Amino acid sequence: AAWSLTDYGFKVIISSYFADIFKGNALNNGLLPVKVSEEFLKEILEGIQENPDNEIAIDVELQSVSFKDTTETFELDSYKKICLLNGYDDIDFLISKKQAIEQFELKTQKYEQQLF
């Protein structure tokens, strides 16, 4: 389901509940699941029905969602936050760490050479 939402162009889904499997799949597909309180969700839905041009602001870095005069924060795993902010999937993230991985390997090799 998450991949079809991203294929349709969605970047964010806002709800008061997400199943763990959906949340994980969404994040793996670059779709941000934003969990808000039931009251805030109701305020958003009513506000959009009143005026479809109302805007919802999502700040991934601050992990906040704002609508009209109300702002709530949402939880987001730090690893997935880095991926979303940089447009990374899991492979892209590993590639971004290539230099650190190579340095670690060199340290490990030097350490092993000292042992033997």
N, C-alpha and C positions, 0 to 999 in steps of 0.2 A: 504493500500500500504506500509506503513512504517514497519509493522510487517513482511511482506514478504521479505523486503530488509534485515531486521535483521536475519530472518530465513536463508537467503541465505549467510549470513556471513558479510554483510556490517556493518561497525562501524561509517562511516562518509559519508555524501553526500555533495558535493560542487556544488553550483549553484549561479547564480546572482539574483535569485528570488525563494521564497518559499511562497506558500499560508499558511495563518495562521493555518488552520486546519491540513495541512500536518506537519508543523513545530511542533505543539503541539503533534500530534500523534507520530512523530519521537522521540521527547524527552521522551515521556512516554514509548517508547519501547527501550530506550537506544541507539538510533541512533542520532548522532550529525549532525544537518543541519548547514553547514557553508556557510554563505552568503558572497560572494566576489563581487568586481566590475566586470562589463562586460569585461573590458580590461584585468583584471587579469585572469578571467576565460578563455578568449581567449588565453592568454599566456600559461596557463596550458594545455589546449587542444592541442594547436600546439606543445608544448614541448613533450607531451606524444605521439603524432603521430610521431614526429621525432625520439623519443627514448622511447619505452615503459618501459624501466628500470629506467627512471627518477623518483625520489622519491618526494613525497609531505609530508612535515612535519606539523603535527597538534599539537599544544600545548594548551590543554584545560585550564590549569592553567593561562597561559598568554593570552589566547583567541586569538591565532595567527595561521596563516597558511603561510607556506613558500614553495616556489618553485624556484629553482635555486637561483638567487640573489634578489628575490622579496619577501617581507613579507607584509601581510595585517592582520589587526585585525578584529575580528568578535564579534557581540553581543551575549551574553548568560546570561540568567536570573541566578542570584546568587544561587537560590534554585536548579535549574536544573544542575548548575555547580557542586555543592556539590554532587548531586546524581550521575552524570557521573563520577566524580573523585573517588567516593567510591563504585561504582557499585550498588547503591541503586535504588529501585523503591520507590513509595510513602510509602508503608508499612515499608520497611526497614528503610527509613528515620525516620518515627515515632518511630520505635523500638530503633533507635540510640539515641533518645531523651527521652527514658523511665525514666532515673534517674532525669532529669530536670522536667519532667511531675509529677513524684511522689513527688518531693520537692515542686512544686507549689501546688499540692493537699494538702500536709501537712500544708503549710502556709495558704491556704484558710480555711482549717478545724479549725486551731488555731484562725484565725481571726473571723470566724463565732461563735466559742465558746465564744470569748470575747464579742461579741455583745449580746449573749443570755445568 
